[in-house]
Each structure stands twice: as C-alpha cells, then as structure tokens.
Amino acid sequence: MEPSWDALVEATAGGDLVQTTRWAAARKRIGFRCLHVMVRDAPDRVLLGGCLMYAKRFAPGIWAGFIPRGPLLFTDCREVAHEVVQQVVALAREHDVRFLVVQPPEGGQAVENALERAGLRLGVPSVAPEATLRLDLRHSDEELLARMRNDRRRGIRRALCAGFAVGEEGDVALFHRLYAMTAARRGFTPVSLKNLRAQYEALAPERLCTMIVARHRGVPVAGFWVTRFAGTVTTKLSGWNPCVPNASLANAALEWATIRWARAQGARYYDLGGLDRRYAELAISGGTPPAECRHSPSHFKAGYGGTPVLFPRARFLFTQPWVHLALGSATQRLLVSPRASRIVQRLRNG
C-alpha cells in the first residue's frame, strides 16, 4: 500500500478507486500483475503524473494490460501527458505486455490527445463504464424524489410499505448468489466469487466497499455491491431474486435506501453505476430513447433522475510497432464484435 499515492489519486480530478494501491492489492490476489508508472520532475522530484497498469498473462511471456481511468496528471501542464503516455508504453514493453488497453479518466482530454499522438486507436471494448448517472446528494429527499420519473416515485412509495429491511451485510457468498441470478437472466459473465472476496478483503477494512441487501421477512431479495471514493458512492454490481414474494418492489426499496445511506456516509454524489453510452448521449441532447430501450437497465436507472456523465472511450495499442502497423486496422474491426467484448469482460472479471 502507498497511502501518499492513494491520497493524491483521491485529490485529483478524475481520480478513481481503480487507480489506488488498495484496488491493486485486490487485483493481485486474483493473479494480476500490477505495474506502477510514475513520472517526476527531475530537479525537485515532484510527481507529475502516472497510473497503475493491470496485466494478465495470455501465453508464456505474453501479457495483455489495461489501464482503467488513467493515466492521471497531477499538474496543470498539459504537455506532461505526452511524457506520461510514453512512459506507460515503455513500461508495457519492458514487462512483455503485447496488447494494451487504456481508458482515460473523466475530463482527461489532454491524456486522450496524448494517446492519439502515440498511435493508440479507438474501437476496443471498454475496461470501465463509458457513461453513468449521478445524483447530487446535497438535495433533500423531497427534491430527489421530485426529479424522478413518476414510475420510480410510485415504486419507492409502494416499496416503503412492503416491509423490506435494508442494510449493510458482510456475506460475500450471499451477495454473489443474488448477482449470479441476474447474470444468468441477462446473459453476461459474472465477476467470480474469488474476485469479489479479494475486493472485499482489500477494500472493506477501509470502508471503501460494502454490500447493501434488501430482505423480506428475513429472506434476501436484492443486493448492491457499492464502493466509496472521493466523495462518491457508486453501485458497481447488483443482484436480484425474482422468485421471492414482493420481489418486484425490492429494487426500488434497495435503491432508495442506498441513496439515503450514501448521504449518511457523507458522500456528495451517488453514482448509479454505469449507463449505456448511446442512452446517455440521447439524455444529454434531450432526445427520446427508442422504444426498444424502454425495458433496459439504463432506462430503469434513468428513472431516478440525476445528471448523465460521459467518460472517454478506451484505446488500444500493440506495443510492438510493426505489429500495430500491420494488424491495427484489422484488429480495430474485430474488436467491435460481441466475442471481443466477452473476452475483455473476462479479463476484467479475473
């Protein structure tokens, strides 16, 4: 652990939990190599920028690496971004990382520009959400409810009368069962139980993650896996058992209780944990979502109001220049396939 690095990440615009050494500790427990890039000003050794890179071995001597929400800049000098990116690529080559995915931090336009100058291409599946919704917790309960869609307000009011008990819990296996049910229904690969246990063991002692579970008559119905960092509580994962009585109201009870819990923890924002980018772009432009989106998770989340936020898209690089020159364009076309998305998801999930 490097508390000074973590404190700097937390204090920096765009800083994210995934760029802390505590998150790196969780990654190491499930077999990732964690490489630390730090660029300093030579005369006085002031830290100018850097990031944590996570690498997974695909074959002997061949690694794939990814940098979520990085690199970060700790100076107003935008030109530093180019030096940081050069150091990132050099470190990747030094450690046999042949394929690198970088998703810049929120507001990281200087980093985006530097990545483009270094030859990193768009088109790779993201290693972090590309959009989200945030609620400003400085608003009162009444103000937050007033900003919600009518169906969300009705759901919350009904849920409050349905007898749910919602609170923090520490049973990772229980949450994973709920989460795996949701993964099976929606057809995505769930984060492994081993991964969640590693996260919980590394983060929970510092109150950086917890589980919020809704029970009905003692039976667990729904759960959220949430993180806390830099004044924001974020729902990372969710699980729901539709076979329990009153299950249809459990998610509304859980979401509202988690919003209020986040404010009680002193958070300024509540992040609903990711939104489809196209949906977010429509919301920002004032457009109406198409009919096929009306039953999507993004439409459900949007009912709680909040401000849509777009994050930079991920870019990729074959770190051997001749390979990137020969295969970059073809790979760019292949990476948009559902199979490529599943591969990247497995890499992230460990």
N, C-alpha and C positions, 0 to 999 in steps of 0.2 A: 504494500500500500504506500502511496505517496500523497499524504494529505495536502501538501502545498500545491501539487498539480491539480488535485480534485477541486480545491478551493478556487484555483484560477479558472478552471473549466466552468464552475458554477457561476463565477462573477462575469464571465464573458458572454456577450450577445451571441445567441446561437448555441451556447454550451448545452450539452445533453448528457444524461446519465451514462449513455453507452460510450462516452469518451472519458470515463473515470476509471481509475485503477481498481475500484471496487467491482465495477462491471467486468473488467478484465479478469479479476480473480474468479468470477463465476464462469467465464468462458474457458479458463484454463482447466477447471475441474471436469470439463466435458471434452477435453482433447484439443482445444485450440492453442495455437502459438500466438502470443501477443507481443507485437513489436512496437516500441515507443520511439516516435520521431520527435525530436526537439531541436529547434533552430534558435540559436542565441546570437546576440550582438557581440562580436568578438572583443571589443575594448572593455566593456563592463559586464559581459556575460548575462545581460538581461534576456529573458526568454521572449522571443518574438512570435513564435508560432509552433504548432506541432499537432500531433494526433496519436491515437492508438490504432494500430492495424491488426486485424484478426485474420489468421491464416489457418487453413485446413489442408492436410496432405491428400492429394488425389492419387499419387503414384510415388514410388521411391524417388526422392529428390525433386519432386514436382509438387508445388503448393499453389492453391488459389487463395487470394487475400481480398478482404473487403474492409472499407473504412466507412462506417455509418456516421453521419452528422460531423464530418471532418474533411479536411484539416481545419483547425481553428487558428485565427490570428489574434494575437494579444497586443497589437499595435495599430495605430491609425494609418500607418504607412502601407498602402495597398500593394506596393511593389514587393513587399515581403512575401506575398502569396506565391509568386513565381519561384522564389528560393525554397519555400516550404514544399511545394509540389515536386521540385527537382530532388529534394532530399527524400521525399516519400518514394519516388520511383527508384532512386539509387538503393535505398534500404530494401525494397522489394526484390530487386535483382540480386543483392548481396545474400539474401536468405532464400533464394530459389523460388520466389513467388513468380510464377509464369503468367498468371492471369489475375488482374487487379480490378476490383470494382470500387469506385469512390462515389459516395453520395454526400455532397457538401452540406454544411449546416444552414439553418434558417438565416436568411439575409446574407448568405455567403457569395455575393456577386463577384467579388474580387477573386475568390477561390475558383468559382466557375470559370471565369475568364482565364485564369492561370492553367486550369485543367485542359481547357480547349487549346490553349497555346502549346501545351505539352503533348497534344495529339490524342487525348482521351476522347472517345466517341460516345454519343448518346445512343440509347436503344436497348441497354441492358435492363433486365428486371431490377426493381429497386431492392435495396437492402434495409430500407426503413420506409414508413409510410410517406407518400408523396403529398398528402393533404390531410387536414384534420379540422375539427371544430373545437373552439374554446369558449367556455363560459367565463365571464368576469364575475368572480365571487364577491366583489365589492358591492354588488347589487343585493338587495334583500330577497327573501324568499318570494314575496309578493311580486317583486319586479322580475325575478327569474321566471316565475310561472306565467306572467303576462306576456313574456317573449316567446313562449312555447306555442306550438300548434294546438288547436282545440283537442285533437285526439290524445295528445300527450298529457294535457292537463286533466282530461277526463280519466285517463288511465291511472294517473297518480292519485287522484281523489278516490277512485274505486279501490286502489291497492291499499290506501291508508286505512280502509275499513275492512280489509280482508284478513287481518290478524297475522301479518308477517312479522317475524322477528329478524332484524338485520343487524349484523355487527361483524367485528373483526374475528377471524379464526386463524388457526395455525396448522391445519391438517392439509398438507400439500396433496396427498393422495386423494383426499375427498374432492378438492377442487379439480384435480386432473380428471377424475371420473366425469364430473359435470362438463368440463371443457371437451373431453373426448367425445361425449354425446353430440355436442354441437358440431365438432369437426366431421363426424360421421354423417350427420344430416346435410351439411353444406358441401361435403366432398373435398375438404382440404386436409393436408398432412399436419397433424397437431405437433406442437412442441412436446418433446419427450418428457416423461416424468423425471428422468435423471437430470435433464436440463433445468426444469422448474425447481427441483430440490437444490441444485447447485446455486441457482439465483437466490433462493430463499436463504440458504445458509450464508451467502456472501453479503446480502443486502439487508435482510430483516433485522439483524442486530443493530444497524444504524438507522432503522426506521425508514429505509429507502424503498421498501416494498412490503405489501401486506395483501391479505385476501379478505374481501368483504363478501359474506354469504347471507343469502335470504333463506330462512326456514319457515315452513308452515306446519304448525303443531309438531315441531321438533325435526321434521324431515327436510333435508337440504333440497332446495328447488333451483336456485340460481346462484352464480358467484362471479365476482370480478377479481382479476389479478391487477393490482394497481401499484404504480411507483410514485415516489415523491422526489422532486428535484427542482432546485432554483425557483421555488415559489409556485410550482405547478404539480397538481396531482393528475396522473394520466392513467386511464384504463387501458391496459395492454392486452389482456385476454379476457374472454367471458365464456361462461358455460351455463347451460340451461337444460333441465329435465322436464320435458313437456308432459310426462305421464303422471305427474303429481297433481292432486286437486288444487285448483286455483292457479295453476302454473302460468296461465296466460297473463296474470297480473304481476307475477313475480319480478319480471324485468323492470317494470315501472317502479315497483317498490324499491328494488335494488338501486336503480339509477338515482332516484331522488334521495335515498338515504346516503349514497356515496357522495353526491353533490354537497349535501349538508355536512357530512363527515369531513370532506376536504376543507371546507371553510373552518370547521372547528380545529383543524390541524394548523391553521394559519396560512393556508395556500391562497394565493391571489387568483389563480386560474384553475379551472377544471377542464381537462382535455379528454374528449370523448374517444380518443384512441384510434384515429385513422378514419379516412373518408376516401371514397373513390375520387380520383383526381378530376375526372370529367364532371362528376356531380358537383364538386367544389367550384370548378370553373363556371358552371352554369349558375350556381348560387351567387358567386361574386358578380357576375354580369347581369344578374336579375332575371335570368332565363327560367323557364319552367321545365322541370325534369320530364323526360319522356315517360309514357305510360308504363313501359317495362321496368322502370326504376321504382315504381311506387311501392313495391314489396321488398325492396332491397334493404340490407343493413344500413346503407348510407341514408336512405330516406327515413328509416326509423330514427337514426341518430339526429338527423336534421330537425326532427320534430321538437327537440329540446332547445332549439334556438342556438344562440352562440354565433361566433364570428368564424367564417371559413378562412383557413390559412393554407397557402400553397408552399411546399418545400421544393428545393432544387431537385432535378432529376439526376439519377445515377449515370455515371460514365464508366467506360471500361477501357482497359489497355492490356495488350500482350506486351510484357515488359522486354521481350527480345525484339528490337526494332524491325528486323527483317520479317519476323512472324507477323507483327502488327501490320506491316506494309502489305504482306501477301494475303493475310486472312481477315484483316479488319473489316472490310466491306461485306464479305460473305458472312462473317460471324454476326455482324450487325443485323442482317436479315434473319438469321437463325434464332437470335436471342429473343425475338418477339413472339416465339411460339409458346404455347401452354407448357410444353415439356421443359423448355428452358426455365420458365417461371417456377416449375416444381423443383428443378434441380437447385436453383438459388434458394428456394424456401427450405429445402432440406439442409443446405449449407448453413443457413441462419439458425435453423432449429437444432442443429447438432445431432 
